[in-house]
Amino acid sequence: MAAENVPKSKKQINLFYSLDCKDLAFNVASHCDHIILHNIKWRSFADGFPNIYIENAEELRGKHVAFLASFSSPAHVFEQLSVIYALPRLFVASFTLVLPFFPTGSFERMEEEGDVATAFTLARMLSNIPISRGGPTSLVIYDIHALQERFYFSDEVLPLFETGIPLLKKRLSQLPDADNVVIAFPDDGAWKRFHKQFDNFSVVVCNKVREGDKRIVRIKEGDATGRHVVIVDDLVQSGGTLIECQKVLADHGAAKVSAYVTHGVFPNQSWERFLHKNDADGLENAFAYFWTTDSCPLTVKAIGNKAPFEVLSLAGSIANALQI
């Protein structure tokens, strides 16, 4: 048998995880028998600073280790960084950090002197993860918000940029009206990011134009008439842009409108404005479906099985990335 035809044996991955990511970690492990979950004791001293213990640390020597992180708040970043910096130093064969959502760049626009690039700060912190015996840390991130942020990382880490779009495309293929789906982008930025992944779909592109003090969403190109239009973006915060897009698409004849974002951030429970309701509030059942992934685990717990939300899990994709 030719060497290139010999199947590659899978690595055994010892996976640690933050408390927020427990459900996702168990889901990742369910996709591969070669992933073994490990516990961390997340404790605090009386003054509030972390008192963390990595169980069975000596048994990790010479083994492949990964950590599944969720930087859901600045307070959680420090305690997880403490673990992330410690694991590669335990004489492990390799270290992989999975950070599905890189959070700091979502509102970051350097417009004048004095603006602080917090995304660059976080990238610098992650770039200083100690090198393991196997070399630099592999860093897995999904749909990073600003594409230029991929260049914020130094050569001391190996970023692997993945996307949740294949999960959406699989789900769209299962819809009863799959042959009537059109992909809509809320602005040119989303189009530039994602359009190449939707070559087989008709496309609608929206944009924001300024009218006085207001920014109005309009259709720039494409036809929504009679179609199931799915708005695609990398993340959602308040959801205002998605709602304005839905209204414009409906006004232009869309049969129904759905939405997909990889990262459902939804601060201050802003997801509530998308729930299907019985009262006439102007947004009643405006979205047929709202798909997001489990990159923001606190959001997943909040939205549960509430319509129109459906969670598309990154677990299988993460399990595959850990084998690279």
Secondary structure, 3 states (H helix, E strand, C coil): CCHHHCCCCCCCEEEEECHHHHHHHHHHHHCCCCEEECCEEEEECCCCCEEEEECCHHHHCCCEEEEECCCCCHHHHHHHHHHHHHHHHCCCCEEEEECCCCHHHCCCCCCCCCCCCHHHHHHHHHHCCCCECCECEEEEEECCCCHHHHHHCCCCEEEEEECCHHHHHHHHHCCCCHHHEEEEECCHHHHHHHHHHHCCCEEEEEEEEEECCEEEEEEEECCCCCCEEEEEEEEECCCHHHHHHHHHHHHCCCCEEEEEEEEECCHHHHHHHHCCCCCCCCCCCCCCCEEEECCCHHHHHHHCCCCCEEEECCHHHHHHHCCC
